[in-house]
Amino acid sequence: MPVKMFGTRVLDFNSPGNNPVGYYYVSPYTATVKGTGSVLTLYCIDFNHDISTSEEWTANLNPLSKSYVSNYQYGSTGTVPSVWMKYEMAAYLITQLSQTTDKQQQAIDEYAAWKVFLDTAHTGAFDASVAAAGGATFAAAINTAYANAQSAVANGYTPVGWAVVTPDPAGLLGSPQEFLTTANELGAVPEPSSIVLLVTVVGGIGFMRFRRGAARNRG
């Protein structure tokens, strides 16, 4: 059974994987949760920040849900709908990456996911790595994957089964990278809407029992 680990955790970055493309390693990576020894599989969605092997950092682990957008690395970079759309696109691409063992396709999906949040300050490094990895052919494949993610989201794709590993503090120039991990590695928790529904139902049942049992000391 997975240990429930949503919340703030200290992580040790173990491995950048074994698929170097261009100048960078492609997901999946691994990290260990300090205090539990649990190893998480990480999928990077953030090209604008860095992390190193053996680096220790504090991260907030939340479900990938529109309800949690403000907690994420890029949660304050636009309106909630527009930012959430980017996280949906990134999740779509990482899902494709996680479902193939073809390293070239993994690289295409990874670079397309990186492109979702790519800022102007890091475009030069991104483009240089794409050129080193395969030039125009590789760039075209990335653009196709990116367009497929846009289309999937526009047609109703909703990510399922993912959690976000966000550095704490988030959004700073020196913050570590942000990752996705599979929610089953952390333990399932109800979505906020489900929690509200559960509280409402339980509260309603309790109120009904109180009303029926009022003459009997709420018995």
Backbone as numpy.savetxt, mean C-alpha at the origin, in Angstrom:
# Nx Ny Nz CAx CAy CAz Cx Cy Cz
-1.77 -18.73 11.96 -2.62 -17.53 11.96 -1.73 -16.28 11.96
-2.06 -15.29 11.13 -1.28 -14.06 11.14 -1.50 -13.27 12.42
-0.49 -12.55 12.86 -0.61 -11.72 14.04 -1.19 -10.37 13.63
-2.16 -9.89 14.38 -2.75 -8.59 14.04 -1.75 -7.48 14.34
-1.31 -6.79 13.32 -0.25 -5.82 13.48 -0.59 -4.46 12.91
-1.86 -4.17 12.64 -2.20 -2.82 12.21 -1.85 -1.84 13.31
-1.42 -0.66 12.90 -0.99 0.34 13.87 0.45 0.72 13.63
1.10 1.32 14.61 2.47 1.79 14.48 3.44 0.68 14.86
4.39 0.40 13.96 5.37 -0.68 14.19 6.76 -0.20 13.79
7.76 -0.81 14.38 9.14 -0.58 13.97 9.57 -1.74 13.09
10.10 -1.42 11.92 10.46 -2.42 10.94 11.95 -2.38 10.64
12.50 -3.52 10.29 13.87 -3.63 9.79 13.80 -4.07 8.33
14.41 -3.29 7.45 14.40 -3.64 6.03 15.43 -4.73 5.79
14.98 -5.88 5.29 15.86 -7.04 5.12 16.51 -7.12 3.75
15.66 -7.07 2.73 16.15 -7.40 1.39 15.43 -6.59 0.33
16.17 -6.09 -0.66 15.56 -5.40 -1.79 15.13 -6.35 -2.90
15.11 -7.64 -2.64 14.72 -8.59 -3.67 15.88 -9.04 -4.53
15.57 -9.73 -5.60 16.63 -10.28 -6.45 16.39 -9.99 -7.93
15.71 -8.86 -8.20 15.38 -8.53 -9.58 15.82 -7.10 -9.88
17.12 -6.87 -10.10 17.59 -5.52 -10.42 17.26 -5.15 -11.87
16.65 -3.99 -12.04 16.28 -3.52 -13.38 16.65 -2.04 -13.47
17.32 -1.68 -14.54 17.82 -0.31 -14.60 18.83 -0.14 -13.48
18.59 0.83 -12.62 19.48 1.07 -11.49 18.88 0.58 -10.17
17.69 -0.03 -10.21 16.95 -0.28 -8.97 16.43 -1.72 -8.91
16.18 -2.15 -7.67 15.58 -3.47 -7.47 14.05 -3.37 -7.53
13.47 -4.38 -8.11 12.02 -4.46 -8.26 11.44 -5.28 -7.10
10.25 -4.90 -6.64 9.55 -5.66 -5.61 9.33 -7.11 -6.08
9.11 -8.03 -5.12 8.89 -7.81 -3.69 10.17 -7.74 -2.89
10.07 -6.99 -1.77 11.13 -6.89 -0.78 10.64 -7.54 0.51
11.47 -7.56 1.53 11.03 -8.09 2.83 11.51 -7.19 3.96
10.75 -7.21 5.05 11.11 -6.48 6.27 10.61 -7.29 7.46
11.30 -7.14 8.58 10.93 -7.83 9.82 10.29 -6.85 10.78
9.21 -7.26 11.41 8.55 -6.46 12.43 9.26 -6.69 13.76
9.84 -5.62 14.29 10.57 -5.76 15.56 9.60 -6.11 16.69
10.05 -7.02 17.53 9.23 -7.42 18.67 8.40 -8.65 18.42
8.12 -8.93 17.13 7.35 -10.13 16.80 8.15 -11.11 15.95
9.13 -10.59 15.19 9.91 -11.44 14.30 9.18 -11.78 13.02
7.94 -11.28 12.86 7.19 -11.56 11.64 7.84 -10.88 10.44
7.87 -11.58 9.33 8.46 -11.05 8.10 7.35 -10.64 7.15
7.41 -9.41 6.70 6.41 -8.88 5.77 6.98 -8.84 4.36
6.15 -9.15 3.40 6.48 -8.96 1.99 6.04 -7.56 1.60
6.96 -6.78 1.08 6.67 -5.39 0.74 6.75 -5.15 -0.76
5.82 -4.34 -1.25 5.78 -3.94 -2.66 5.85 -2.42 -2.70
6.90 -1.90 -3.32 7.15 -0.45 -3.28 6.26 0.30 -4.28
5.64 1.39 -3.81 4.85 2.25 -4.69 5.38 3.69 -4.68
6.59 3.87 -4.18 7.10 5.21 -3.90 8.53 5.37 -4.41
8.69 6.04 -5.55 10.01 6.26 -6.14 10.69 7.50 -5.56
9.93 8.35 -4.90 10.43 9.66 -4.50 11.22 9.66 -3.19
11.29 8.51 -2.53 12.01 8.38 -1.27 12.92 7.16 -1.34
13.75 6.99 -0.32 14.75 5.92 -0.33 14.68 5.09 0.95
15.18 3.87 0.85 15.37 3.03 2.01 16.56 2.11 1.71
17.27 1.70 2.75 18.48 0.90 2.57 18.38 -0.42 3.32
19.11 -1.40 2.87 19.17 -2.68 3.56 19.64 -2.47 4.99
18.97 -3.14 5.91 19.23 -3.07 7.36 18.74 -1.77 7.99
18.11 -0.91 7.22 17.56 0.32 7.82 16.38 -0.02 8.72
16.31 0.68 9.86 15.20 0.53 10.78 14.34 1.78 10.70
13.04 1.61 10.63 12.17 2.78 10.57 10.83 2.48 11.22
10.16 3.54 11.59 8.82 3.44 12.17 7.79 3.63 11.07
6.79 2.77 11.06 5.77 2.84 10.02 4.39 2.65 10.63
3.42 3.28 9.99 2.01 3.05 10.34 1.43 2.08 9.32
0.82 1.02 9.81 0.24 -0.02 8.96 -1.27 0.11 9.02
-1.86 0.43 7.87 -3.31 0.62 7.77 -3.86 -0.17 6.58
-5.13 -0.55 6.65 -5.74 -1.16 5.47 -5.70 -0.18 4.29
-5.64 -0.72 3.08 -5.75 0.13 1.89 -7.23 0.39 1.68
-7.65 1.56 2.06 -9.06 1.94 2.00 -9.16 3.44 1.86
-10.17 3.89 1.15 -10.39 5.32 0.98 -10.53 6.02 2.33
-11.01 5.29 3.33 -11.21 5.85 4.65 -9.90 6.26 5.33
-8.78 5.69 4.87 -7.49 5.93 5.51 -6.56 6.81 4.69
-7.05 7.39 3.59 -6.18 8.12 2.67 -5.36 9.19 3.37
-5.96 9.89 4.32 -5.24 10.98 4.98 -4.04 10.49 5.78
-3.96 9.19 6.06 -2.84 8.63 6.81 -1.65 8.26 5.93
-1.82 8.27 4.63 -0.80 7.76 3.72 0.23 8.83 3.36
1.32 8.37 2.77 2.43 9.27 2.40 1.96 10.43 1.52
1.03 10.14 0.60 0.58 11.17 -0.35 -0.85 11.61 -0.07
-1.28 11.40 1.17 -2.66 11.71 1.53 -3.01 13.19 1.50
-2.00 14.05 1.55 -2.27 15.50 1.59 -1.86 16.19 0.29
-1.65 15.40 -0.77 -1.17 16.00 -2.02 -2.29 16.35 -3.00
-3.54 16.24 -2.57 -4.66 16.56 -3.44 -5.95 16.22 -2.74
-7.06 16.29 -3.47 -8.34 15.92 -2.88 -8.39 14.41 -2.66
-9.21 13.99 -1.71 -9.30 12.55 -1.41 -9.64 11.72 -2.64
-10.64 12.11 -3.45 -10.94 11.26 -4.62 -9.76 11.11 -5.57
-9.03 12.19 -5.83 -7.93 12.10 -6.78 -6.77 11.30 -6.21
-6.48 11.48 -4.92 -5.40 10.72 -4.30 -5.78 9.25 -4.20
-7.02 8.98 -3.82 -7.46 7.59 -3.72 -7.37 6.89 -5.07
-7.69 7.60 -6.15 -7.59 7.02 -7.48 -6.16 6.56 -7.77
-5.18 7.35 -7.30 -3.78 6.97 -7.51 -3.43 5.72 -6.72
-3.93 5.64 -5.49 -3.67 4.42 -4.70 -4.35 3.21 -5.32
-5.52 3.40 -5.90 -6.19 2.30 -6.61 -5.35 1.84 -7.80
-4.81 2.80 -8.55 -3.96 2.46 -9.69 -2.72 1.70 -9.24
-2.08 2.20 -8.17 -0.88 1.54 -7.67 -1.20 0.12 -7.22
-2.33 -0.06 -6.54 -2.73 -1.39 -6.07 -3.01 -2.32 -7.24
-3.64 -1.79 -8.28 -3.90 -2.61 -9.47 -2.58 -3.12 -10.06
-1.62 -2.23 -10.19 -0.33 -2.60 -10.79 0.44 -3.57 -9.91
0.42 -3.35 -8.59 1.11 -4.27 -7.68 0.42 -5.63 -7.66
-0.88 -5.64 -7.82 -1.59 -6.92 -7.93 -1.12 -7.69 -9.15
-0.96 -6.99 -10.28 -0.45 -7.66 -11.48 0.97 -8.18 -11.24
1.79 -7.36 -10.59 3.17 -7.75 -10.29 3.20 -9.01 -9.43
2.35 -9.04 -8.41 2.37 -10.14 -7.45 1.84 -11.45 -8.03
1.16 -11.35 -9.16 0.55 -12.54 -9.75 1.37 -13.14 -10.89
2.55 -12.60 -11.14 3.41 -13.15 -12.19 4.80 -13.44 -11.65
5.43 -14.43 -12.24 6.83 -14.73 -11.88 7.79 -14.25 -12.96
7.25 -13.67 -14.02 8.07 -13.16 -15.10 8.74 -11.86 -14.64
10.04 -11.87 -14.54 10.74 -10.72 -13.97 10.64 -9.47 -14.83
10.58 -9.65 -16.13 10.43 -8.48 -17.00 9.07 -7.82 -16.78
8.04 -8.65 -16.68 6.70 -8.09 -16.44 6.61 -7.47 -15.05
7.26 -8.09 -14.07 7.30 -7.49 -12.74 7.94 -6.10 -12.79
9.00 -5.98 -13.56 9.67 -4.69 -13.70 8.76 -3.66 -14.35
8.04 -4.07 -15.38 7.12 -3.15 -16.06 6.05 -2.66 -15.09
5.48 -3.58 -14.33 4.43 -3.21 -13.38 4.98 -2.34 -12.25
6.21 -2.65 -11.80 6.82 -1.85 -10.74 7.06 -0.43 -11.19
7.67 -0.25 -12.35 7.96 1.10 -12.83 6.67 1.87 -13.09
5.64 1.18 -13.56 4.35 1.85 -13.77 3.75 2.29 -12.44
3.90 1.44 -11.40 3.42 1.82 -10.06 4.21 2.99 -9.51
5.53 2.99 -9.73 6.34 4.12 -9.30 5.91 5.41 -10.00
5.51 5.29 -11.25 5.14 6.46 -12.04 3.89 7.15 -11.49
3.04 6.40 -10.81 1.77 6.95 -10.31 2.00 8.16 -9.41
2.97 8.07 -8.50 3.24 9.16 -7.56 4.53 9.92 -7.87
5.13 9.65 -9.01 6.42 10.25 -9.35 6.33 11.78 -9.36
7.26 12.44 -8.66 7.27 13.90 -8.67 8.36 14.41 -9.62
8.30 15.69 -9.91 9.21 16.26 -10.91 10.67 16.19 -10.47
10.91 16.21 -9.17 12.29 16.19 -8.68 12.98 14.86 -8.96
12.20 13.81 -9.18 12.78 12.48 -9.36 12.54 11.92 -10.77
11.96 12.74 -11.64 11.68 12.28 -13.00 12.97 11.94 -13.75
14.03 12.74 -13.55 15.29 12.49 -14.26 15.88 11.15 -13.89
15.89 10.80 -12.60 16.42 9.51 -12.15 15.56 8.36 -12.67
14.25 8.57 -12.66 13.33 7.56 -13.17 13.59 7.31 -14.66
13.65 8.37 -15.44 13.86 8.25 -16.88 15.21 7.61 -17.20
16.24 7.95 -16.42 17.56 7.37 -16.65 17.55 5.87 -16.39
16.83 5.45 -15.37 16.75 4.02 -15.07 15.96 3.28 -16.14
14.88 3.90 -16.63 14.09 3.30 -17.71 14.96 3.13 -18.96
15.77 4.15 -19.27 16.66 4.07 -20.42 17.67 2.95 -20.26
18.21 2.81 -19.04 19.19 1.75 -18.78 18.55 0.37 -18.82
17.26 0.31 -18.51 16.57 -0.98 -18.44 16.08 -1.48 -19.79
15.96 -0.59 -20.77 15.45 -1.06 -22.05 15.03 0.03 -23.01
15.21 1.28 -22.57 14.95 2.39 -23.47 13.50 2.53 -23.88
13.29 2.88 -25.14 11.95 3.19 -25.65 11.00 2.02 -25.54
11.48 0.81 -25.76 10.62 -0.37 -25.68 10.11 -0.57 -24.26
11.01 -0.43 -23.29 10.62 -0.58 -21.90 9.68 0.56 -21.49
9.98 1.77 -21.92 9.14 2.93 -21.61 7.72 2.74 -22.16
7.62 2.21 -23.37 6.31 1.98 -23.98 5.51 0.95 -23.19
6.19 -0.09 -22.71 5.51 -1.12 -21.92 5.02 -0.55 -20.60
5.82 0.33 -19.99 5.40 0.99 -18.75 4.16 1.84 -18.99
4.17 2.60 -20.08 3.03 3.46 -20.40 1.77 2.65 -20.65
1.92 1.49 -21.28 0.76 0.62 -21.51 0.20 0.09 -20.20
1.09 -0.35 -19.30 0.65 -0.84 -17.99 -0.04 0.27 -17.20
0.53 1.47 -17.27 -0.04 2.62 -16.58 -1.45 2.92 -17.12
-1.59 2.91 -18.42 -2.89 3.16 -19.05 -3.89 2.07 -18.68
-3.43 0.84 -18.60 -4.32 -0.26 -18.20 -4.83 -0.05 -16.78
-3.97 0.45 -15.90 -4.38 0.72 -14.52 -5.42 1.84 -14.49
-5.19 2.89 -15.27 -6.17 3.97 -15.34 -7.52 3.46 -15.81
-7.49 2.63 -16.84 -8.72 2.08 -17.39 -9.43 1.18 -16.39
-8.67 0.36 -15.68 -9.26 -0.55 -14.70 -9.97 0.23 -13.60
-9.34 1.29 -13.10 -9.94 2.10 -12.05 -11.17 2.83 -12.57
-11.08 3.35 -13.78 -12.22 4.05 -14.37 -13.42 3.11 -14.56
-13.13 1.82 -14.73 -14.18 0.83 -14.95 -14.60 0.11 -13.67
-14.19 0.67 -12.53 -14.71 0.16 -11.27 -13.81 -0.73 -10.45
-12.53 -0.87 -10.86 -11.62 -1.69 -10.07 -11.50 -1.13 -8.65
-11.62 -2.02 -7.66 -11.43 -1.65 -6.26 -10.43 -2.62 -5.64
-9.36 -2.12 -5.04 -8.36 -3.02 -4.46 -8.90 -3.77 -3.26
-8.53 -5.05 -3.18 -8.97 -5.90 -2.08 -7.75 -6.64 -1.53
-7.65 -6.71 -0.21 -6.63 -7.54 0.41 -5.28 -6.90 0.59
-5.20 -5.56 0.46 -3.92 -4.88 0.60 -3.92 -3.99 1.84
-2.73 -3.76 2.37 -2.52 -2.79 3.45 -1.38 -1.87 3.03
-1.32 -0.69 3.63 -0.31 0.30 3.30 0.67 0.46 4.46
1.95 0.42 4.12 3.02 0.59 5.11 3.59 2.00 4.89
3.15 2.93 5.72 3.47 4.34 5.55 4.50 4.78 6.59
5.57 5.46 6.17 6.57 5.91 7.15 5.97 6.91 8.13
6.50 6.91 9.34 6.06 7.84 10.36 7.30 8.57 10.90
7.40 9.89 10.63 6.42 10.75 9.98 6.40 10.54 8.46
5.27 10.87 7.88 5.09 10.69 6.43 5.19 12.02 5.70
5.48 11.92 4.41 5.42 13.09 3.55 6.60 14.04 3.62
7.64 13.67 4.37 8.82 14.52 4.46 9.83 14.14 3.38
10.71 15.07 3.04 11.73 14.80 2.03 12.58 13.59 2.43
12.86 13.46 3.74 13.70 12.37 4.20 12.95 11.15 4.68
11.63 11.10 4.43 10.86 9.92 4.84 11.32 8.68 4.07
11.26 7.50 4.68 11.47 6.27 3.91 10.35 6.08 2.88
10.47 5.05 2.10 9.48 4.78 1.06 8.18 4.23 1.65
7.14 4.30 0.85 5.85 3.71 1.20 5.66 2.42 0.41
5.02 1.44 1.07 4.86 0.12 0.47 3.43 -0.37 0.62
3.09 -1.34 -0.19 1.91 -2.16 0.05 2.37 -3.50 0.59
1.53 -4.11 1.39 1.74 -5.49 1.82 0.39 -6.17 1.83
0.37 -7.48 1.80 -0.91 -8.17 1.80 -1.52 -8.12 3.19
-2.81 -7.83 3.26 -3.46 -7.66 4.55 -3.44 -8.94 5.38
-3.43 -10.10 4.71 -3.44 -11.34 5.49 -2.13 -11.57 6.22
-1.08 -10.84 5.88 0.17 -10.93 6.63 0.08 -10.14 7.94
-0.90 -9.26 8.02 -1.06 -8.43 9.21 -2.21 -8.90 10.09
-3.15 -9.62 9.53 -4.35 -10.01 10.25 -5.51 -9.12 9.83
-6.66 -9.71 9.58 -7.80 -8.96 9.08 -8.42 -8.12 10.19
-8.83 -6.92 9.82 -9.61 -6.07 10.72 -10.79 -5.54 9.92
-11.93 -5.26 10.59 -13.08 -4.72 9.84 -12.77 -3.36 9.27
-13.36 -3.05 8.11 -13.29 -1.71 7.57 -14.04 -0.76 8.51
-13.71 0.54 8.52 -14.39 1.47 9.42 -15.90 1.43 9.26
-16.40 1.33 8.03 -17.84 1.28 7.80 -18.45 0.05 8.45
-17.70 -1.07 8.42 -18.18 -2.31 9.03 -18.21 -2.17 10.54
-17.20 -1.47 11.09 -17.17 -1.26 12.53 -18.37 -0.42 12.96
-18.64 0.66 12.20 -19.79 1.50 12.52 -21.07 0.70 12.47
-21.22 -0.13 11.42 -22.41 -0.95 11.28 -22.54 -1.91 12.45
-21.42 -2.54 12.83 -21.44 -3.49 13.94 -21.86 -2.80 15.23
-21.27 -1.61 15.50 -21.61 -0.88 16.71 -23.08 -0.48 16.71
-23.56 -0.06 15.53 -24.96 0.35 15.41 -25.89 -0.82 15.70
-25.57 -2.00 15.10 -26.42 -3.18 15.29 -26.39 -3.62 16.74
-25.18 -3.72 17.31 -25.06 -4.16 18.70 -25.74 -3.16 19.63
-25.53 -1.87 19.35 -26.17 -0.85 20.16 -27.68 -0.94 20.08
-28.19 -1.20 18.86 -29.63 -1.33 18.69 -30.19 -2.51 19.44
-29.46 -3.63 19.38 -29.90 -4.82 20.11 -29.91 -4.55 21.60
-28.84 -3.87 22.07 -28.75 -3.55 23.49 -29.90 -2.64 23.92
-30.25 -1.66 23.07 -31.33 -0.74 23.39 -32.65 -1.49 23.46
-32.87 -2.41 22.48 -34.11 -3.18 22.48 -34.22 -4.02 23.74
-33.09 -4.65 24.14 -33.10 -5.47 25.34 -33.38 -4.60 26.56
-32.81 -3.38 26.57 -33.04 -2.48 27.69 -34.53 -2.11 27.78
-35.11 -1.80 26.62 -36.51 -1.40 26.62 -37.40 -2.54 27.08
-37.11 -3.75 26.60 -37.95 -4.90 26.96 -37.76 -5.27 28.44
-36.53 -5.04 28.94 -36.25 -5.49 30.31 -36.27 -4.37 31.32
-36.76 -3.19 30.95 -36.68 -2.05 31.85 -37.43 -2.33 33.16
-38.58 -2.99 33.06 -39.38 -3.27 34.26 -38.72 -4.33 35.13
-37.68 -4.99 34.57 -37.02 -6.07 35.32 -35.58 -5.68 35.59
-35.31 -4.37 35.81 -33.94 -3.89 36.06 -32.99 -4.30 34.94
-33.41 -4.11 33.69 -32.60 -4.38 32.48 -32.23 -5.86 32.41
-32.86 -6.70 33.20 -32.52 -8.11 33.20 -32.73 -8.75 31.92
